[in-house]
Amino acid sequence: MQTVGEILRAERVKKGLTIKDIENAISIRALYIEAIEEGNYGIIPGEVYLKGFIRNYATFLGLDSQQIMEVYRQNKELADAKAPAAQPEETAAAPPAAAGGGLTKWLAIAIVAAGVVAGIAWWSAGSKNAEPSQKQREQAAQQQLPAPPAAPLQAAQTAKPASKVVITATYNGQCWTQIIADGKEIYEGIPKKGESFTWEAANRLTAKFGNAGAVDLVYNGSVVGKIGENGEVVAKTFTLSDITQ
């Protein structure tokens, strides 16, 4: 079975394109493109980014991205099946008891018991000697002053009204994008140049961009601008606590 990288490289060569041409066209770094073609996925920051890059690359070459992703899934299952299973660790055998161990154990117990008895006797004697007389207790009670009244609790500050986390992204180029709102994915795709999208979350919103330099962000009415360079993979999280502080 051909790998995803072999299919993409064959189609690129067929169209007379270089890796640099692909980098300039879809704003994915040449380092990642070479890694995909060679099947060296370890240098790509996460499988989510890897899948987005493969879809973007296949779409640009005019291939069916769904079929390419199916080939990727089959390649991955085959690689996992060939991976060697981890061998269970052998349990080290306990060392045999030393000769005379039983006698030593009982001798140690007897010493500890004797120490405990001696400690209890010493503590009892010290407690009797340290016990104050009736007269001493009365004098201490007369000298004791009443504790000052506790300070009144400070009234809790009124919490600021809750609001939503809202970001707007305007694209000046193609960029693979994934949006996760409150732990749930609400968008994954590749917007085109000139498009603008708005997403919102109740408490937490994470935006991931495969070409951060192609996106300008606005966060709850405040201009953030670009959060990375062309071809750079960037993930940024916006939270409700940032608004209310």
NUVO-436448 format. One record per residue (C-alpha): residue number from 0; residue in three letters; x, y, z. Coordinates in pm, whole numbers, plus 50000, padded with zeros to 5 digits. Layout:
<nulos>
+-----+-----+-------+-------+-------+
:   n : res :    c1 :    c2 :    c3 :
+-----+-----+-------+-------+-------+
: NUM : ALA :     X :     Y :     Z :
...
+-----+-----+-------+-------+-------+
</nulos>
This chain:
<nulos>
+-----+-----+-------+-------+-------+
:   n : res :    c1 :    c2 :    c3 :
+-----+-----+-------+-------+-------+
:   0 : MET : 50000 : 50000 : 50000 :
:   1 : GLN : 50125 : 50348 : 49912 :
:   2 : THR : 50172 : 50590 : 50200 :
:   3 : VAL : 50011 : 50934 : 50214 :
:   4 : GLY : 50350 : 51095 : 50160 :
:   5 : GLU : 50420 : 50887 : 49847 :
:   6 : ILE : 50082 : 50981 : 49695 :
:   7 : LEU : 50126 : 51352 : 49766 :
:   8 : ARG : 50487 : 51359 : 49643 :
:   9 : ALA : 50396 : 51175 : 49321 :
:  10 : GLU : 50116 : 51422 : 49249 :
:  11 : ARG : 50341 : 51721 : 49326 :
:  12 : VAL : 50613 : 51593 : 49091 :
:  13 : LYS : 50350 : 51517 : 48828 :
:  14 : LYS : 50239 : 51882 : 48838 :
:  15 : GLY : 50600 : 52004 : 48820 :
:  16 : LEU : 50593 : 52171 : 49162 :
:  17 : THR : 50870 : 52200 : 49420 :
:  18 : ILE : 50829 : 52185 : 49796 :
:  19 : LYS : 50901 : 52560 : 49803 :
:  20 : ASP : 50609 : 52612 : 49560 :
:  21 : ILE : 50381 : 52425 : 49800 :
:  22 : GLU : 50508 : 52626 : 50098 :
:  23 : ASN : 50436 : 52956 : 49923 :
:  24 : ALA : 50092 : 52843 : 49804 :
:  25 : ILE : 49943 : 52703 : 50127 :
:  26 : SER : 50169 : 52872 : 50388 :
:  27 : ILE : 50285 : 52546 : 50548 :
:  28 : ARG : 50655 : 52535 : 50629 :
:  29 : ALA : 50873 : 52330 : 50393 :
:  30 : LEU : 51003 : 52138 : 50694 :
:  31 : TYR : 50652 : 52001 : 50760 :
:  32 : ILE : 50585 : 51928 : 50393 :
:  33 : GLU : 50904 : 51722 : 50366 :
:  34 : ALA : 50813 : 51540 : 50690 :
:  35 : ILE : 50470 : 51445 : 50550 :
:  36 : GLU : 50615 : 51317 : 50223 :
:  37 : GLU : 50880 : 51112 : 50408 :
:  38 : GLY : 50637 : 50984 : 50673 :
:  39 : ASN : 50844 : 51146 : 50947 :
:  40 : TYR : 50547 : 51265 : 51151 :
:  41 : GLY : 50736 : 51302 : 51479 :
:  42 : ILE : 50854 : 51658 : 51407 :
:  43 : ILE : 50498 : 51786 : 51345 :
:  44 : PRO : 50342 : 51932 : 51665 :
:  45 : GLY : 50053 : 51691 : 51723 :
:  46 : GLU : 49820 : 51473 : 51518 :
:  47 : VAL : 49556 : 51748 : 51493 :
:  48 : TYR : 49802 : 51971 : 51306 :
:  49 : LEU : 49925 : 51677 : 51100 :
:  50 : LYS : 49574 : 51595 : 50975 :
:  51 : GLY : 49508 : 51961 : 50893 :
:  52 : PHE : 49831 : 51988 : 50693 :
:  53 : ILE : 49756 : 51668 : 50499 :
:  54 : ARG : 49403 : 51789 : 50410 :
:  55 : ASN : 49534 : 52130 : 50304 :
:  56 : TYR : 49814 : 51977 : 50093 :
:  57 : ALA : 49579 : 51726 : 49924 :
:  58 : THR : 49317 : 51992 : 49849 :
:  59 : PHE : 49575 : 52220 : 49689 :
:  60 : LEU : 49693 : 51935 : 49462 :
:  61 : GLY : 49334 : 51867 : 49353 :
:  62 : LEU : 49312 : 51530 : 49530 :
:  63 : ASP : 49014 : 51400 : 49729 :
:  64 : SER : 49110 : 51493 : 50087 :
:  65 : GLN : 48868 : 51237 : 50234 :
:  66 : GLN : 49031 : 50952 : 50040 :
:  67 : ILE : 49376 : 51075 : 50142 :
:  68 : MET : 49271 : 51079 : 50509 :
:  69 : GLU : 49141 : 50723 : 50473 :
:  70 : VAL : 49482 : 50616 : 50339 :
:  71 : TYR : 49643 : 50791 : 50637 :
:  72 : ARG : 49416 : 50598 : 50876 :
:  73 : GLN : 49504 : 50265 : 50711 :
:  74 : ASN : 49878 : 50350 : 50720 :
:  75 : LYS : 49852 : 50433 : 51090 :
:  76 : GLU : 49666 : 50109 : 51175 :
:  77 : LEU : 49928 : 49907 : 50987 :
:  78 : ALA : 50214 : 50082 : 51168 :
:  79 : ASP : 50048 : 50027 : 51507 :
:  80 : ALA : 49999 : 49656 : 51429 :
:  81 : LYS : 50369 : 49615 : 51346 :
:  82 : ALA : 50484 : 49786 : 51665 :
:  83 : PRO : 50634 : 49532 : 51911 :
:  84 : ALA : 50431 : 49466 : 52222 :
:  85 : ALA : 50584 : 49575 : 52551 :
:  86 : GLN : 50732 : 49289 : 52751 :
:  87 : PRO : 50621 : 49259 : 53116 :
:  88 : GLU : 50893 : 49326 : 53367 :
:  89 : GLU : 51016 : 49027 : 53564 :
:  90 : THR : 50955 : 49043 : 53938 :
:  91 : ALA : 51277 : 49016 : 54133 :
:  92 : ALA : 51286 : 48722 : 54369 :
:  93 : ALA : 51292 : 48812 : 54737 :
:  94 : PRO : 51630 : 48733 : 54900 :
:  95 : PRO : 51628 : 48434 : 55134 :
:  96 : ALA : 51610 : 48506 : 55505 :
:  97 : ALA : 51946 : 48510 : 55676 :
:  98 : ALA : 52029 : 48234 : 55918 :
:  99 : GLY : 51923 : 48320 : 56270 :
: 100 : GLY : 51680 : 48586 : 56141 :
: 101 : GLY : 51397 : 48463 : 56363 :
: 102 : LEU : 51604 : 48504 : 56681 :
: 103 : THR : 51719 : 48851 : 56577 :
: 104 : LYS : 51359 : 48956 : 56508 :
: 105 : TRP : 51235 : 48852 : 56853 :
: 106 : LEU : 51532 : 49019 : 57023 :
: 107 : ALA : 51451 : 49346 : 56843 :
: 108 : ILE : 51084 : 49325 : 56947 :
: 109 : ALA : 51183 : 49272 : 57311 :
: 110 : ILE : 51412 : 49579 : 57304 :
: 111 : VAL : 51141 : 49798 : 57151 :
: 112 : ALA : 50883 : 49679 : 57406 :
: 113 : ALA : 51116 : 49757 : 57695 :
: 114 : GLY : 51174 : 50105 : 57557 :
: 115 : VAL : 50800 : 50169 : 57529 :
: 116 : VAL : 50738 : 50063 : 57891 :
: 117 : ALA : 51019 : 50286 : 58014 :
: 118 : GLY : 50885 : 50580 : 57816 :
: 119 : ILE : 50535 : 50542 : 57958 :
: 120 : ALA : 50670 : 50528 : 58315 :
: 121 : TRP : 50880 : 50843 : 58260 :
: 122 : TRP : 50590 : 51033 : 58107 :
: 123 : SER : 50356 : 50941 : 58397 :
: 124 : ALA : 50603 : 51062 : 58656 :
: 125 : GLY : 50664 : 51385 : 58471 :
: 126 : SER : 50292 : 51450 : 58434 :
: 127 : LYS : 50234 : 51419 : 58811 :
: 128 : ASN : 50521 : 51651 : 58895 :
: 129 : ALA : 50410 : 51907 : 58635 :
: 130 : GLU : 50047 : 51918 : 58751 :
: 131 : PRO : 49977 : 52273 : 58894 :
: 132 : SER : 49834 : 52317 : 59245 :
: 133 : GLN : 49484 : 52452 : 59310 :
: 134 : LYS : 49631 : 52788 : 59418 :
: 135 : GLN : 49834 : 52818 : 59099 :
: 136 : ARG : 49526 : 52748 : 58888 :
: 137 : GLU : 49325 : 53021 : 59067 :
: 138 : GLN : 49604 : 53278 : 59021 :
: 139 : ALA : 49629 : 53196 : 58651 :
: 140 : ALA : 49251 : 53235 : 58609 :
: 141 : GLN : 49257 : 53582 : 58774 :
: 142 : GLN : 49542 : 53701 : 58553 :
: 143 : GLN : 49377 : 53585 : 58231 :
: 144 : LEU : 49241 : 53874 : 58026 :
: 145 : PRO : 48939 : 53848 : 57799 :
: 146 : ALA : 49024 : 53804 : 57434 :
: 147 : PRO : 48961 : 54112 : 57215 :
: 148 : PRO : 48647 : 54093 : 57004 :
: 149 : ALA : 48698 : 53956 : 56655 :
: 150 : ALA : 48709 : 54211 : 56376 :
: 151 : PRO : 48391 : 54219 : 56168 :
: 152 : LEU : 48414 : 54031 : 55844 :
: 153 : GLN : 48474 : 54250 : 55546 :
: 154 : ALA : 48177 : 54256 : 55314 :
: 155 : ALA : 48243 : 54054 : 55004 :
: 156 : GLN : 48297 : 54256 : 54696 :
: 157 : THR : 48026 : 54238 : 54439 :
: 158 : ALA : 48139 : 54012 : 54157 :
: 159 : LYS : 48155 : 54159 : 53813 :
: 160 : PRO : 47880 : 54046 : 53581 :
: 161 : ALA : 47976 : 53740 : 53379 :
: 162 : SER : 48013 : 53768 : 53004 :
: 163 : LYS : 48113 : 53545 : 52714 :
: 164 : VAL : 48446 : 53487 : 52547 :
: 165 : VAL : 48417 : 53610 : 52188 :
: 166 : ILE : 48687 : 53613 : 51921 :
: 167 : THR : 48667 : 53724 : 51558 :
: 168 : ALA : 48922 : 53602 : 51302 :
: 169 : THR : 48982 : 53777 : 50969 :
: 170 : TYR : 49190 : 53585 : 50713 :
: 171 : ASN : 49438 : 53737 : 50467 :
: 172 : GLY : 49534 : 53392 : 50339 :
: 173 : GLN : 49446 : 53024 : 50366 :
: 174 : CYS : 49492 : 52883 : 50715 :
: 175 : TRP : 49391 : 52555 : 50873 :
: 176 : THR : 49189 : 52641 : 51185 :
: 177 : GLN : 49046 : 52450 : 51481 :
: 178 : ILE : 48824 : 52610 : 51750 :
: 179 : ILE : 48749 : 52441 : 52085 :
: 180 : ALA : 48486 : 52611 : 52305 :
: 181 : ASP : 48447 : 52496 : 52667 :
: 182 : GLY : 48618 : 52164 : 52584 :
: 183 : LYS : 48415 : 52092 : 52267 :
: 184 : GLU : 48530 : 52133 : 51907 :
: 185 : ILE : 48294 : 52375 : 51728 :
: 186 : TYR : 48492 : 52439 : 51408 :
: 187 : GLU : 48765 : 52276 : 51199 :
: 188 : GLY : 48842 : 52385 : 50844 :
: 189 : ILE : 49052 : 52598 : 50609 :
: 190 : PRO : 48902 : 52947 : 50559 :
: 191 : LYS : 49001 : 53137 : 50247 :
: 192 : LYS : 49154 : 53480 : 50204 :
: 193 : GLY : 48906 : 53759 : 50284 :
: 194 : GLU : 48678 : 53545 : 50502 :
: 195 : SER : 48590 : 53639 : 50860 :
: 196 : PHE : 48448 : 53419 : 51139 :
: 197 : THR : 48325 : 53484 : 51494 :
: 198 : TRP : 48315 : 53219 : 51768 :
: 199 : GLU : 48213 : 53241 : 52134 :
: 200 : ALA : 48235 : 53033 : 52453 :
: 201 : ALA : 48090 : 53057 : 52801 :
: 202 : ASN : 48426 : 53030 : 52986 :
: 203 : ARG : 48718 : 52910 : 52770 :
: 204 : LEU : 48800 : 52918 : 52399 :
: 205 : THR : 49112 : 52774 : 52235 :
: 206 : ALA : 49203 : 52870 : 51877 :
: 207 : LYS : 49464 : 52672 : 51680 :
: 208 : PHE : 49605 : 52805 : 51352 :
: 209 : GLY : 49829 : 52624 : 51103 :
: 210 : ASN : 49936 : 52954 : 50941 :
: 211 : ALA : 49919 : 53210 : 51222 :
: 212 : GLY : 50052 : 53496 : 51009 :
: 213 : ALA : 49742 : 53483 : 50788 :
: 214 : VAL : 49499 : 53565 : 51071 :
: 215 : ASP : 49408 : 53889 : 51252 :
: 216 : LEU : 49220 : 53843 : 51581 :
: 217 : VAL : 48981 : 54058 : 51783 :
: 218 : TYR : 48916 : 53941 : 52141 :
: 219 : ASN : 48600 : 54076 : 52311 :
: 220 : GLY : 48621 : 54401 : 52117 :
: 221 : SER : 48997 : 54448 : 52166 :
: 222 : VAL : 49229 : 54415 : 51866 :
: 223 : VAL : 49487 : 54138 : 51917 :
: 224 : GLY : 49623 : 54129 : 51563 :
: 225 : LYS : 49852 : 53848 : 51446 :
: 226 : ILE : 49972 : 53594 : 51704 :
: 227 : GLY : 50241 : 53433 : 51485 :
: 228 : GLU : 50431 : 53434 : 51157 :
: 229 : ASN : 50345 : 53289 : 50814 :
: 230 : GLY : 50367 : 52910 : 50824 :
: 231 : GLU : 50391 : 52903 : 51204 :
: 232 : VAL : 50160 : 52673 : 51403 :
: 233 : VAL : 50014 : 52859 : 51703 :
: 234 : ALA : 49750 : 52770 : 51964 :
: 235 : LYS : 49610 : 53040 : 52194 :
: 236 : THR : 49354 : 53011 : 52476 :
: 237 : PHE : 49116 : 53291 : 52582 :
: 238 : THR : 48933 : 53260 : 52916 :
: 239 : LEU : 48650 : 53435 : 53095 :
: 240 : SER : 48881 : 53516 : 53389 :
: 241 : ASP : 49091 : 53735 : 53158 :
: 242 : ILE : 48781 : 53950 : 53103 :
: 243 : THR : 48664 : 53986 : 53464 :
: 244 : GLN : 49003 : 54061 : 53616 :
+-----+-----+-------+-------+-------+
</nulos>
